[in-house]
Amino acid sequence: MKKIEVTLNNVREEILEFYDAKKWHFLTLNGVALEDEKTEIQWIFSQYEAFDEIVIMFAEIACGDVVPSIVDIVPSAIISQREFVDMFGIEVDGSEKGLYLDQDSLQMPLSSCKV
């Protein structure tokens, strides 16, 4: 496994440089709630023809940050981005809320942000 630290300002460029749709499978956009209302966001990829080759690009973000979308680079990321919005309550550019959670559900159940 390889971890690459990125920022919200350069993550799109890093993924554009790294991502080859014939070589890499986008697994998911993941989040880890941290202390002080921070979240580690992770873009996780696996190599198609390698048994255990995983690359995680990650950035630490604050509650008010807007995460850039990568859907134009990796179209399948749309589902993970929308799930991230629902679960963490953090805005992802162009990704709507309401994919998994009903209006009467506990909102942002994985968030470290104070409501």
N, CA, C and O atoms as a Tinker XYZ file with bonds, in Angstrom:
   460  protein
     1  N      0.844000   -1.164000    0.000000    73     2
     2  CA     0.000000    0.000000    0.000000    64     1     3
     3  C      0.898000    1.239000    0.000000    63     2     4     5
     4  O      1.918000    1.300000    0.686000    81     3
     5  N      0.481000    2.211000   -0.789000    73     3     6
     6  CA     1.213000    3.471000   -0.876000    64     5     7
     7  C      0.246000    4.606000   -0.545000    63     6     8     9
     8  O     -0.853000    4.672000   -1.095000    81     7
     9  N      0.664000    5.507000    0.363000    73     7    10
    10  CA    -0.149000    6.672000    0.711000    64     9    11
    11  C      0.535000    7.922000    0.170000    63    10    12    13
    12  O      1.739000    8.115000    0.341000    81    11
    13  N     -0.252000    8.760000   -0.483000    73    11    14
    14  CA     0.254000    9.997000   -1.066000    64    13    15
    15  C     -0.547000   11.147000   -0.494000    63    14    16    17
    16  O     -1.762000   11.219000   -0.681000    81    15
    17  N      0.132000   12.051000    0.205000    73    15    18
    18  CA    -0.562000   13.205000    0.765000    64    17    19
    19  C     -0.776000   14.248000   -0.328000    63    18    20    21
    20  O      0.139000   14.577000   -1.082000    81    19
    21  N     -1.996000   14.756000   -0.396000    73    19    22
    22  CA    -2.370000   15.778000   -1.367000    64    21    23
    23  C     -3.073000   16.910000   -0.624000    63    22    24    25
    24  O     -3.295000   16.827000    0.584000    81    23
    25  N     -3.416000   17.953000   -1.348000    73    23    26
    26  CA    -4.220000   19.037000   -0.785000    64    25    27
    27  C     -5.468000   19.175000   -1.644000    63    26    28    29
    28  O     -5.540000   18.622000   -2.741000    81    27
    29  N     -6.437000   19.904000   -1.147000    73    27    30
    30  CA    -7.632000   20.143000   -1.964000    64    29    31
    31  C     -7.282000   20.953000   -3.205000    63    30    32    33
    32  O     -7.983000   20.871000   -4.213000    81    31
    33  N     -6.213000   21.730000   -3.145000    73    31    34
    34  CA    -5.794000   22.526000   -4.297000    64    33    35
    35  C     -5.109000   21.711000   -5.382000    63    34    36    37
    36  O     -5.152000   22.078000   -6.557000    81    35
    37  N     -4.472000   20.600000   -4.996000    73    35    38
    38  CA    -3.737000   19.849000   -6.025000    64    37    39
    39  C     -4.239000   18.427000   -6.269000    63    38    40    41
    40  O     -3.669000   17.716000   -7.096000    81    39
    41  N     -5.285000   17.998000   -5.574000    73    39    42
    42  CA    -5.718000   16.603000   -5.708000    64    41    43
    43  C     -6.151000   16.261000   -7.133000    63    42    44    45
    44  O     -5.862000   15.163000   -7.610000    81    43
    45  N     -6.824000   17.159000   -7.811000    73    43    46
    46  CA    -7.259000   16.871000   -9.190000    64    45    47
    47  C     -6.045000   16.674000  -10.106000    63    46    48    49
    48  O     -6.030000   15.760000  -10.930000    81    47
    49  N     -5.043000   17.518000   -9.962000    73    47    50
    50  CA    -3.842000   17.388000  -10.786000    64    49    51
    51  C     -3.103000   16.085000  -10.473000    63    50    52    53
    52  O     -2.614000   15.403000  -11.373000    81    51
    53  N     -3.030000   15.751000   -9.173000    73    51    54
    54  CA    -2.367000   14.501000   -8.771000    64    53    55
    55  C     -3.086000   13.280000   -9.350000    63    54    56    57
    56  O     -2.442000   12.354000   -9.844000    81    55
    57  N     -4.408000   13.280000   -9.287000    73    55    58
    58  CA    -5.167000   12.150000   -9.821000    64    57    59
    59  C     -5.061000   12.103000  -11.342000    63    58    60    61
    60  O     -4.915000   11.025000  -11.918000    81    59
    61  N     -5.132000   13.251000  -11.993000    73    59    62
    62  CA    -4.966000   13.290000  -13.457000    64    61    63
    63  C     -3.628000   12.698000  -13.887000    63    62    64    65
    64  O     -3.552000   11.957000  -14.867000    81    63
    65  N     -2.588000   13.028000  -13.154000    73    63    66
    66  CA    -1.254000   12.518000  -13.476000    64    65    67
    67  C     -1.134000   11.022000  -13.197000    63    66    68    69
    68  O     -0.480000   10.299000  -13.948000    81    67
    69  N     -1.759000   10.563000  -12.132000    73    67    70
    70  CA    -1.654000    9.176000  -11.682000    64    69    71
    71  C     -2.598000    8.215000  -12.413000    63    70    72    73
    72  O     -2.198000    7.114000  -12.791000    81    71
    73  N     -3.815000    8.625000  -12.605000    73    71    74
    74  CA    -4.889000    7.698000  -12.983000    64    73    75
    75  C     -4.832000    7.266000  -14.443000    63    74    76    77
    76  O     -4.800000    8.093000  -15.354000    81    75
    77  N     -4.821000    5.967000  -14.639000    73    75    78
    78  CA    -4.941000    5.339000  -15.955000    64    77    79
    79  C     -6.078000    4.322000  -15.820000    63    78    80    81
    80  O     -5.941000    3.327000  -15.110000    81    79
    81  N     -7.189000    4.572000  -16.497000    73    79    82
    82  CA    -8.386000    3.730000  -16.351000    64    81    83
    83  C     -8.143000    2.280000  -16.745000    63    82    84    85
    84  O     -8.890000    1.398000  -16.321000    81    83
    85  N     -7.124000    2.016000  -17.538000    73    83    86
    86  CA    -6.817000    0.638000  -17.933000    64    85    87
    87  C     -5.960000   -0.073000  -16.891000    63    86    88    89
    88  O     -5.831000   -1.297000  -16.917000    81    87
    89  N     -5.381000    0.691000  -15.982000    73    87    90
    90  CA    -4.487000    0.109000  -14.985000    64    89    91
    91  C     -5.072000    0.152000  -13.571000    63    90    92    93
    92  O     -4.852000   -0.764000  -12.779000    81    91
    93  N     -5.823000    1.223000  -13.253000    73    91    94
    94  CA    -6.290000    1.446000  -11.896000    64    93    95
    95  C     -7.814000    1.433000  -11.793000    63    94    96    97
    96  O     -8.521000    1.960000  -12.652000    81    95
    97  N     -8.291000    0.822000  -10.727000    73    95    98
    98  CA    -9.717000    0.787000  -10.405000    64    97    99
    99  C     -9.941000    1.731000   -9.229000    63    98   100   101
   100  O     -9.271000    1.610000   -8.203000    81    99
   101  N    -10.876000    2.667000   -9.367000    73    99   102
   102  CA   -11.228000    3.537000   -8.253000    64   101   103
   103  C    -12.131000    2.755000   -7.322000    63   102   104   105
   104  O    -13.219000    2.335000   -7.714000    81   103
   105  N    -11.682000    2.556000   -6.086000    73   103   106
   106  CA   -12.469000    1.792000   -5.127000    64   105   107
   107  C    -13.514000    2.654000   -4.432000    63   106   108   109
   108  O    -14.703000    2.335000   -4.446000    81   107
   109  N    -13.061000    3.754000   -3.820000    73   107   110
   110  CA   -14.005000    4.567000   -3.059000    64   109   111
   111  C    -13.379000    5.880000   -2.622000    63   110   112   113
   112  O    -12.163000    6.066000   -2.680000    81   111
   113  N    -14.229000    6.768000   -2.190000    73   111   114
   114  CA   -13.847000    7.982000   -1.482000    64   113   115
   115  C    -14.221000    7.718000   -0.031000    63   114   116   117
   116  O    -15.388000    7.483000    0.280000    81   115
   117  N    -13.245000    7.756000    0.847000    73   115   118
   118  CA   -13.463000    7.389000    2.235000    64   117   119
   119  C    -13.154000    8.579000    3.126000    63   118   120   121
   120  O    -12.436000    9.495000    2.724000    81   119
   121  N    -13.689000    8.565000    4.316000    73   119   122
   122  CA   -13.387000    9.599000    5.282000    64   121   123
   123  C    -13.131000    9.005000    6.651000    63   122   124   125
   124  O    -13.702000    7.979000    7.021000    81   123
   125  N    -12.263000    9.668000    7.396000    73   123   126
   126  CA   -11.970000    9.276000    8.760000    64   125   127
   127  C    -12.128000   10.526000    9.623000    63   126   128   129
   128  O    -11.397000   11.500000    9.444000    81   127
   129  N    -13.070000   10.504000   10.550000    73   127   130
   130  CA   -13.276000   11.640000   11.441000    64   129   131
   131  C    -12.087000   11.766000   12.382000    63   130   132   133
   132  O    -11.682000   10.800000   13.028000    81   131
   133  N    -11.538000   12.971000   12.448000    73   131   134
   134  CA   -10.409000   13.265000   13.320000    64   133   135
   135  C    -10.857000   14.213000   14.427000    63   134   136   137
   136  O    -12.013000   14.636000   14.455000    81   135
   137  N     -9.962000   14.540000   15.323000    73   135   138
   138  CA   -10.269000   15.508000   16.374000    64   137   139
   139  C    -10.312000   16.914000   15.794000    63   138   140   141
   140  O     -9.908000   17.144000   14.654000    81   139
   141  N    -10.808000   17.850000   16.595000    73   139   142
   142  CA   -10.840000   19.274000   16.243000    64   141   143
   143  C    -11.603000   19.553000   14.951000    63   142   144   145
   144  O    -11.208000   20.405000   14.155000    81   143
   145  N    -12.703000   18.823000   14.754000    73   143   146
   146  CA   -13.565000   19.029000   13.589000    64   145   147
   147  C    -12.822000   18.906000   12.262000    63   146   148   149
   148  O    -13.082000   19.659000   11.324000    81   147
   149  N    -11.916000   17.972000   12.193000    73   147   150
   150  CA   -11.171000   17.687000   10.956000    64   149   151
   151  C    -11.573000   16.307000   10.451000    63   150   152   153
   152  O    -12.049000   15.464000   11.211000    81   151
   153  N    -11.374000   16.095000    9.159000    73   151   154
   154  CA   -11.642000   14.808000    8.530000    64   153   155
   155  C    -10.486000   14.491000    7.596000    63   154   156   157
   156  O    -10.011000   15.364000    6.871000    81   155
   157  N    -10.039000   13.259000    7.613000    73   155   158
   158  CA    -9.088000   12.817000    6.591000    64   157   159
   159  C     -9.910000   12.223000    5.464000    63   158   160   161
   160  O    -10.649000   11.260000    5.666000    81   159
   161  N     -9.782000   12.791000    4.290000    73   159   162
   162  CA   -10.479000   12.275000    3.119000    64   161   163
   163  C     -9.487000   11.442000    2.307000    63   162   164   165
   164  O     -8.328000   11.821000    2.145000    81   163
   165  N     -9.962000   10.299000    1.800000    73   163   166
   166  CA    -9.083000    9.363000    1.101000    64   165   167
   167  C     -9.708000    8.946000   -0.235000    63   166   168   169
   168  O    -10.857000    8.508000   -0.283000    81   167
   169  N     -8.945000    9.086000   -1.304000    73   167   170
   170  CA    -9.315000    8.583000   -2.620000    64   169   171
   171  C     -8.525000    7.294000   -2.791000    63   170   172   173
   172  O     -7.296000    7.328000   -2.840000    81   171
   173  N     -9.218000    6.148000   -2.885000    73   171   174
   174  CA    -8.547000    4.847000   -2.831000    64   173   175
   175  C     -8.651000    4.137000   -4.185000    63   174   176   177
   176  O     -9.731000    4.014000   -4.763000    81   175
   177  N     -7.490000    3.673000   -4.671000    73   175   178
   178  CA    -7.383000    2.998000   -5.962000    64   177   179
   179  C     -6.699000    1.653000   -5.779000    63   178   180   181
   180  O     -5.844000    1.503000   -4.906000    81   179
   181  N     -7.073000    0.665000   -6.605000    73   179   182
   182  CA    -6.352000   -0.611000   -6.631000    64   181   183
   183  C     -5.953000   -0.906000   -8.074000    63   182   184   185
   184  O     -6.652000   -0.542000   -9.020000    81   183
   185  N     -4.834000   -1.563000   -8.215000    73   183   186
   186  CA    -4.341000   -1.901000   -9.548000    64   185   187
   187  C     -5.032000   -3.177000  -10.022000    63   186   188   189
   188  O     -5.118000   -4.153000   -9.278000    81   187
   189  N     -5.524000   -3.168000  -11.261000    73   187   190
   190  CA    -6.291000   -4.297000  -11.790000    64   189   191
   191  C     -5.533000   -5.611000  -11.759000    63   190   192   193
   192  O     -6.078000   -6.620000  -11.311000    81   191
   193  N     -4.305000   -5.627000  -12.218000    73   191   194
   194  CA    -3.617000   -6.904000  -12.394000    64   193   195
   195  C     -2.580000   -7.187000  -11.326000    63   194   196   197
   196  O     -1.675000   -7.996000  -11.532000    81   195
   197  N     -2.707000   -6.531000  -10.193000    73   195   198
   198  CA    -1.802000   -6.788000   -9.079000    64   197   199
   199  C     -2.629000   -7.262000   -7.897000    63   198   200   201
   200  O     -3.726000   -6.760000   -7.652000    81   199
   201  N     -2.104000   -8.213000   -7.179000    73   199   202
   202  CA    -2.863000   -8.821000   -6.095000    64   201   203
   203  C     -3.230000   -7.820000   -5.003000    63   202   204   205
   204  O     -4.387000   -7.755000   -4.589000    81   203
   205  N     -2.275000   -7.055000   -4.542000    73   203   206
   206  CA    -2.536000   -6.201000   -3.387000    64   205   207
   207  C     -1.892000   -4.829000   -3.553000    63   206   208   209
   208  O     -1.286000   -4.316000   -2.613000    81   207
   209  N     -2.012000   -4.239000   -4.719000    73   207   210
   210  CA    -1.433000   -2.924000   -5.000000    64   209   211
   211  C     -2.507000   -1.862000   -4.793000    63   210   212   213
   212  O     -3.416000   -1.711000   -5.609000    81   211
   213  N     -2.389000   -1.133000   -3.693000    73   211   214
   214  CA    -3.368000   -0.111000   -3.320000    64   213   215
   215  C     -2.651000    1.234000   -3.222000    63   214   216   217
   216  O     -1.552000    1.322000   -2.673000    81   215
   217  N     -3.279000    2.276000   -3.757000    73   215   218
   218  CA    -2.776000    3.640000   -3.611000    64   217   219
   219  C     -3.883000    4.473000   -2.974000    63   218   220   221
   220  O     -5.023000    4.479000   -3.438000    81   219
   221  N     -3.528000    5.168000   -1.914000    73   219   222
   222  CA    -4.462000    6.045000   -1.214000    64   221   223
   223  C     -3.924000    7.465000   -1.287000    63   222   224   225
   224  O     -2.835000    7.753000   -0.790000    81   223
   225  N     -4.686000    8.339000   -1.904000    73   223   226
   226  CA    -4.368000    9.759000   -1.861000    64   225   227
   227  C     -5.226000   10.344000   -0.750000    63   226   228   229
   228  O     -6.425000   10.078000   -0.676000    81   227
   229  N     -4.603000   11.148000    0.120000    73   227   230
   230  CA    -5.343000   11.632000    1.281000    64   229   231
   231  C     -5.022000   13.091000    1.574000    63   230   232   233
   232  O     -3.953000   13.600000    1.239000    81   231
   233  N     -5.992000   13.747000    2.216000    73   231   234
   234  CA    -5.831000   15.132000    2.643000    64   233   235
   235  C     -6.616000   15.335000    3.931000    63   234   236   237
   236  O     -7.674000   14.733000    4.118000    81   235
   237  N     -6.110000   16.168000    4.806000    73   235   238
   238  CA    -6.838000   16.556000    6.010000    64   237   239
   239  C     -7.637000   17.812000    5.688000    63   238   240   241
   240  O     -7.095000   18.790000    5.173000    81   239
   241  N     -8.923000   17.775000    5.994000    73   239   242
   242  CA    -9.794000   18.904000    5.654000    64   241   243
   243  C    -10.572000   19.357000    6.880000    63   242   244   245
   244  O    -10.738000   18.614000    7.847000    81   243
   245  N    -11.043000   20.593000    6.813000    73   243   246
   246  CA   -11.872000   21.161000    7.880000    64   245   247
   247  C    -13.338000   21.089000    7.464000    63   246   248   249
   248  O    -13.649000   20.854000    6.296000    81   247
   249  N    -14.221000   21.290000    8.413000    73   247   250
   250  CA   -15.658000   21.162000    8.170000    64   249   251
   251  C    -16.186000   22.068000    7.062000    63   250   252   253
   252  O    -17.066000   21.649000    6.309000    81   251
   253  N    -15.697000   23.256000    6.938000    73   251   254
   254  CA   -16.211000   24.176000    5.928000    64   253   255
   255  C    -15.583000   24.040000    4.560000    63   254   256   257
   256  O    -15.996000   24.724000    3.624000    81   255
   257  N    -14.594000   23.172000    4.420000    73   255   258
   258  CA   -13.915000   23.012000    3.133000    64   257   259
   259  C    -14.834000   22.390000    2.086000    63   258   260   261
   260  O    -15.709000   21.588000    2.412000    81   259
   261  N    -14.628000   22.766000    0.836000    73   259   262
   262  CA   -15.337000   22.165000   -0.289000    64   261   263
   263  C    -14.348000   21.276000   -1.024000    63   262   264   265
   264  O    -13.295000   21.734000   -1.466000    81   263
   265  N    -14.695000   20.008000   -1.151000    73   263   266
   266  CA   -13.837000   19.027000   -1.805000    64   265   267
   267  C    -14.094000   19.073000   -3.306000    63   266   268   269
   268  O    -15.249000   19.028000   -3.731000    81   267
   269  N    -13.041000   19.162000   -4.118000    73   267   270
   270  CA   -13.258000   19.170000   -5.564000    64   269   271
   271  C    -13.732000   17.804000   -6.060000    63   270   272   273
   272  O    -13.311000   16.765000   -5.550000    81   271
   273  N    -14.589000   17.822000   -7.033000    73   271   274
   274  CA   -15.080000   16.589000   -7.646000    64   273   275
   275  C    -14.018000   16.021000   -8.588000    63   274   276   277
   276  O    -13.258000   16.763000   -9.211000    81   275
   277  N    -13.983000   14.689000   -8.679000    73   275   278
   278  CA   -13.104000   14.041000   -9.661000    64   277   279
   279  C    -13.920000   13.260000  -10.701000    63   278   280   281
   280  O    -13.367000   12.454000  -11.449000    81   279
   281  N    -15.223000   13.500000  -10.743000    73   279   282
   282  CA   -16.114000   12.737000  -11.627000    64   281   283
   283  C    -15.737000   12.872000  -13.108000    63   282   284   285
   284  O    -15.906000   11.927000  -13.878000    81   283
   285  N    -15.231000   14.036000  -13.504000    73   283   286
   286  CA   -14.831000   14.186000  -14.900000    64   285   287
   287  C    -13.568000   13.380000  -15.226000    63   286   288   289
   288  O    -13.291000   13.107000  -16.394000    81   287
   289  N    -12.807000   13.000000  -14.199000    73   287   290
   290  CA   -11.612000   12.172000  -14.377000    64   289   291
   291  C    -11.963000   10.700000  -14.186000    63   290   292   293
   292  O    -11.544000    9.845000  -14.966000    81   291
   293  N    -12.734000   10.415000  -13.141000    73   291   294
   294  CA   -13.145000    9.051000  -12.769000    64   293   295
   295  C    -14.666000    9.059000  -12.629000    63   294   296   297
   296  O    -15.170000    9.314000  -11.536000    81   295
   297  N    -15.413000    8.788000  -13.702000    73   295   298
   298  CA   -16.874000    8.888000  -13.648000    64   297   299
   299  C    -17.539000    8.078000  -12.530000    63   298   300   301
   300  O    -18.550000    8.510000  -11.976000    81   299
   301  N    -16.991000    6.929000  -12.199000    73   299   302
   302  CA   -17.609000    6.096000  -11.157000    64   301   303
   303  C    -17.499000    6.713000   -9.767000    63   302   304   305
   304  O    -18.116000    6.206000   -8.830000    81   303
   305  N    -16.744000    7.777000   -9.605000    73   303   306
   306  CA   -16.596000    8.431000   -8.302000    64   305   307
   307  C    -17.878000    9.119000   -7.844000    63   306   308   309
   308  O    -17.982000    9.486000   -6.673000    81   307
   309  N    -18.848000    9.304000   -8.718000    73   307   310
   310  CA   -20.069000   10.030000   -8.358000    64   309   311
   311  C    -20.799000    9.392000   -7.179000    63   310   312   313
   312  O    -21.302000   10.105000   -6.310000    81   311
   313  N    -20.864000    8.089000   -7.136000    73   311   314
   314  CA   -21.568000    7.407000   -6.049000    64   313   315
   315  C    -20.827000    7.619000   -4.731000    63   314   316   317
   316  O    -21.448000    7.934000   -3.716000    81   315
   317  N    -19.521000    7.449000   -4.736000    73   315   318
   318  CA   -18.726000    7.646000   -3.510000    64   317   319
   319  C    -18.784000    9.087000   -3.036000    63   318   320   321
   320  O    -18.844000    9.343000   -1.834000    81   319
   321  N    -18.767000   10.022000   -3.961000    73   319   322
   322  CA   -18.843000   11.429000   -3.580000    64   321   323
   323  C    -20.168000   11.743000   -2.918000    63   322   324   325
   324  O    -20.201000   12.440000   -1.904000    81   323
   325  N    -21.255000   11.244000   -3.471000    73   323   326
   326  CA   -22.577000   11.506000   -2.882000    64   325   327
   327  C    -22.716000   10.824000   -1.521000    63   326   328   329
   328  O    -23.308000   11.390000   -0.603000    81   327
   329  N    -22.180000    9.629000   -1.389000    73   327   330
   330  CA   -22.205000    8.942000   -0.092000    64   329   331
   331  C    -21.402000    9.743000    0.935000    63   330   332   333
   332  O    -21.824000    9.874000    2.084000    81   331
   333  N    -20.260000   10.274000    0.532000    73   331   334
   334  CA   -19.425000   11.074000    1.428000    64   333   335
   335  C    -20.178000   12.300000    1.926000    63   334   336   337
   336  O    -20.105000   12.638000    3.107000    81   335
   337  N    -20.902000   12.966000    1.032000    73   335   338
   338  CA   -21.704000   14.134000    1.418000    64   337   339
   339  C    -22.741000   13.733000    2.472000    63   338   340   341
   340  O    -22.905000   14.426000    3.476000    81   339
   341  N    -23.434000   12.626000    2.248000    73   339   342
   342  CA   -24.448000   12.162000    3.202000    64   341   343
   343  C    -23.839000   11.782000    4.556000    63   342   344   345
   344  O    -24.347000   12.184000    5.603000    81   343
   345  N    -22.777000   11.027000    4.532000    73   343   346
   346  CA   -22.229000   10.473000    5.764000    64   345   347
   347  C    -21.444000   11.482000    6.590000    63   346   348   349
   348  O    -21.484000   11.445000    7.820000    81   347
   349  N    -20.718000   12.401000    5.908000    73   347   350
   350  CA   -19.853000   13.335000    6.629000    64   349   351
   351  C    -20.372000   14.769000    6.627000    63   350   352   353
   352  O    -19.904000   15.589000    7.417000    81   351
   353  N    -21.329000   15.089000    5.758000    73   351   354
   354  CA   -21.868000   16.437000    5.701000    64   353   355
   355  C    -20.896000   17.457000    5.138000    63   354   356   357
   356  O    -21.072000   18.659000    5.336000    81   355
   357  N    -19.884000   16.993000    4.445000    73   355   358
   358  CA   -18.889000   17.872000    3.829000    64   357   359
   359  C    -19.228000   18.011000    2.354000    63   358   360   361
   360  O    -19.490000   17.021000    1.670000    81   359
   361  N    -19.223000   19.233000    1.874000    73   359   362
   362  CA   -19.598000   19.496000    0.486000    64   361   363
   363  C    -18.534000   18.991000   -0.485000    63   362   364   365
   364  O    -17.340000   19.237000   -0.317000    81   363
   365  N    -19.006000   18.279000   -1.503000    73   363   366
   366  CA   -18.164000   17.873000   -2.625000    64   365   367
   367  C    -18.748000   18.553000   -3.853000    63   366   368   369
   368  O    -19.928000   18.386000   -4.161000    81   367
   369  N    -17.925000   19.316000   -4.549000    73   367   370
   370  CA   -18.350000   20.098000   -5.711000    64   369   371
   371  C    -19.305000   19.315000   -6.615000    63   370   372   373
   372  O    -18.928000   18.277000   -7.159000    81   371
   373  N    -20.524000   19.797000   -6.775000    73   371   374
   374  CA   -21.483000   19.211000   -7.702000    64   373   375
   375  C    -22.131000   17.908000   -7.262000    63   374   376   377
   376  O    -22.875000   17.307000   -8.035000    81   375
   377  N    -21.870000   17.460000   -6.051000    73   375   378
   378  CA   -22.443000   16.202000   -5.563000    64   377   379
   379  C    -23.602000   16.490000   -4.626000    63   378   380   381
   380  O    -23.444000   17.151000   -3.600000    81   379
   381  N    -24.763000   15.987000   -4.995000    73   379   382
   382  CA   -25.968000   16.236000   -4.214000    64   381   383
   383  C    -26.036000   15.367000   -2.968000    63   382   384   385
   384  O    -25.456000   14.283000   -2.908000    81   383
   385  N    -26.742000   15.859000   -2.000000    73   383   386
   386  CA   -27.030000   15.125000   -0.777000    64   385   387
   387  C    -28.287000   14.287000   -1.010000    63   386   388   389
   388  O    -29.100000   14.616000   -1.874000    81   387
   389  N    -28.447000   13.216000   -0.249000    73   387   390
   390  CA   -29.686000   12.457000   -0.289000    64   389   391
   391  C    -29.629000   11.148000   -1.042000    63   390   392   393
   392  O    -30.667000   10.624000   -1.448000    81   391
   393  N    -28.440000   10.609000   -1.236000    73   391   394
   394  CA   -28.324000    9.324000   -1.931000    64   393   395
   395  C    -28.723000    8.170000   -1.012000    63   394   396   397
   396  O    -29.466000    7.279000   -1.426000    81   395
   397  N    -28.240000    8.176000    0.225000    73   395   398
   398  CA   -28.463000    7.064000    1.137000    64   397   399
   399  C    -29.398000    7.378000    2.306000    63   398   400   401
   400  O    -30.108000    6.494000    2.786000    81   399
   401  N    -29.400000    8.615000    2.759000    73   399   402
   402  CA   -30.142000    8.940000    3.968000    64   401   403
   403  C    -31.478000    9.592000    3.649000    63   402   404   405
   404  O    -31.543000   10.537000    2.863000    81   403
   405  N    -32.532000    9.091000    4.256000    73   403   406
   406  CA   -33.838000    9.728000    4.158000    64   405   407
   407  C    -33.819000   11.001000    4.992000    63   406   408   409
   408  O    -32.939000   11.182000    5.833000    81   407
   409  N    -34.787000   11.883000    4.760000    73   407   410
   410  CA   -34.834000   13.142000    5.502000    64   409   411
   411  C    -34.990000   12.935000    6.999000    63   410   412   413
   412  O    -34.514000   13.754000    7.785000    81   411
   413  N    -35.646000   11.857000    7.407000    73   411   414
   414  CA   -35.841000   11.624000    8.835000    64   413   415
   415  C    -34.727000   10.775000    9.458000    63   414   416   417
   416  O    -34.808000   10.429000   10.637000    81   415
   417  N    -33.694000   10.436000    8.688000    73   415   418
   418  CA   -32.545000    9.690000    9.211000    64   417   419
   419  C    -31.623000   10.613000    9.997000    63   418   420   421
   420  O    -31.669000   11.834000    9.847000    81   419
   421  N    -30.795000   10.014000   10.829000    73   419   422
   422  CA   -29.727000   10.763000   11.483000    64   421   423
   423  C    -28.838000   11.325000   10.375000    63   422   424   425
   424  O    -28.303000   10.567000    9.565000    81   423
   425  N    -28.682000   12.624000   10.336000    73   423   426
   426  CA   -27.905000   13.271000    9.287000    64   425   427
   427  C    -26.423000   13.313000    9.661000    63   426   428   429
   428  O    -26.086000   13.502000   10.830000    81   427
   429  N    -25.554000   13.142000    8.696000    73   427   430
   430  CA   -24.101000   13.187000    8.854000    64   429   431
   431  C    -23.616000   12.273000    9.989000    63   430   432   433
   432  O    -22.900000   12.746000   10.871000    81   431
   433  N    -23.975000   11.001000    9.998000    73   431   434
   434  CA   -23.654000   10.135000   11.142000    64   433   435
   435  C    -22.171000    9.929000   11.383000    63   434   436   437
   436  O    -21.791000    9.554000   12.493000    81   435
   437  N    -21.317000   10.157000   10.399000    73   435   438
   438  CA   -19.875000    9.932000   10.583000    64   437   439
   439  C    -19.091000   11.228000   10.737000    63   438   440   441
   440  O    -17.861000   11.207000   10.772000    81   439
   441  N    -19.778000   12.332000   10.828000    73   439   442
   442  CA   -19.138000   13.640000   10.848000    64   441   443
   443  C    -18.447000   13.935000   12.168000    63   442   444   445
   444  O    -18.903000   13.527000   13.236000    81   443
   445  N    -17.327000   14.661000   12.067000    73   443   446
   446  CA   -16.669000   15.188000   13.266000    64   445   447
   447  C    -17.017000   16.661000   13.449000    63   446   448   449
   448  O    -16.521000   17.310000   14.370000    81   447
   449  N    -17.875000   17.193000   12.566000    73   447   450
   450  CA   -18.265000   18.602000   12.600000    64   449   451
   451  C    -19.409000   18.798000   13.606000    63   450   452   453
   452  O    -20.319000   17.975000   13.703000    81   451
   453  N    -19.339000   19.882000   14.332000    73   451   454
   454  CA   -20.418000   20.215000   15.257000    64   453   455
   455  C    -21.550000   20.837000   14.454000    63   454   456   457
   456  O    -21.326000   21.679000   13.584000    81   455
   457  N    -22.754000   20.414000   14.757000    73   455   458
   458  CA   -23.919000   20.901000   14.030000    64   457   459
   459  C    -24.514000   22.114000   14.700000    63   458   460
   460  O    -25.508000   22.659000   14.220000    81   459
